[in-house]
């Protein structure tokens, strides 16, 4: 849980490095929170919808957020951007690579970068977030 909420503690810190664990637990937290808030928005009538359907042999659901979801999205935008940039720093890339998210198909390269292991030891963006102990264990 510590890694999941670390981006909130480092709210607008764009320098330094973040481990894969911190990045992906943040993504998991945000996705779960979106689904919960979309459901709450729909249940309270705050502008969201939650519909399900069943046609033939398939079933599914459609959800959209309302006011709570929108407020949450605005609140986590800066920490999400910051942890994405720190994750890119961990693999030795510039934070400007985050702009690849807006280029269709090329954004898959950004996903590839996010799943790569970080540079061992310090790099130009700071010390290894795993610390020196991790390097000794896996050496």
N, C-alpha and C positions, 0 to 999 in steps of 0.2 A: 504494500500500500504506500510505502514511502516514495517509491519511484513514480507511482501513479499521480501523486499530487505535487511532486517536485517542480513541475513547470509553473504551478501557481505560486510557489515560494520564490521562484526566479522569474517573476511575472514578465518583465520587459528586459531581461538580460540576454542580449544577442551575442555576446562574446563568450568564449569558452567552448566546452564540448559536452555532449550528452550521449550516454550509452544507448544502444539499441533497446535495452530493457526499459529505460525511461521513456523513450519515444513511443514504443509500441504499447506500453501500459497507459500512456496518455491517450493514445488513439482509442484504445479499448474503453477507457473511462468516458471519453467524449461521445462515442457511439452509443454506449449504454444509456448515458444521460439524455441524449437526443431522443431515443425511443421512449424512455420513461416520461420525459417532458411532453412529447407529442401525445402520448396517451392521456396524461393529466390535462393538457390543453383541451383535448376532445371531450374528456369526461366533465370538465368544468365549464365547457362552452366558451372557451377563450379564443376561439377562432380556428382551432385545429379540427381535423377530421380523422376518424378511424373507422374504416369500412372493411368488411371481408366479403369475399365472393367465392362461389363454387359453381363451376361450369363443367359439365361432363366429368372427366376424370381428374380435373385439376382444381386446386383451391389456392387462394392467396389473400393478401390484405393490402390495403392502401392507407397510408398515414401521412398526414401533413401537420406541421406545427403551427402553433398560434403565438400568442404574446410571450408566454414563458420560454418557449423554444427560441424565439427571436432574441430575447434578452440574454439567455444563456449563450447563444451563438456570438453575440457581440462581446460578452464577457470573456469568452475563451479564445477569441480571435488572436489577440496579441500574444498570450502565452503559447498558443499553438504555432504561430509563426516563429516565435523565439526558439521553441524546442526543435522545430524543423531546421532552422538555420544552425543551431548548435549541433544537431545530428550530422549535418553536412560537414561542419567543421571537424567532427570526430573522424571522418574518413579522409580529411585533408582537402576538401573542396570548399570553394567560396560559397558564402550564403546566397549569393546572387543566383545560384543554380535553382533556388526555390521557384524562380520565375518560369522554369520549364513546366511547371504544373499547368500553365495556360496554353501550352502547345500540344495539340492532339497527337497521339501516338508517341511523341517524344517524351511525354510525361511518364511513360512506362519506364524510361531510363531513370527517372527520379525515384520511382518505386524500387528499382534495382539498387540504387545507391543507398536507400534507407535500410535495406536488409543486409548490406555488407558489414563485415566486422570493422571496428574502428582501427585506426593506426595504433600500433603498439608503441608505447613510450610517448614522450612529448612530441608535438608537432608545432607548426607555426601558430596554431590557435590556442595552445595551452597544454597543460599536463594531461596525461592519460586519466580519464575519469575512473578507470578500474583500479588505478594505483599501481605501485611497484610490486605489491604482494601478488597480484594476479599474474604479472609477467613471470615471477619466480615459479609459480605453480605450474604454468603451462609451458615453461621453457624446456 
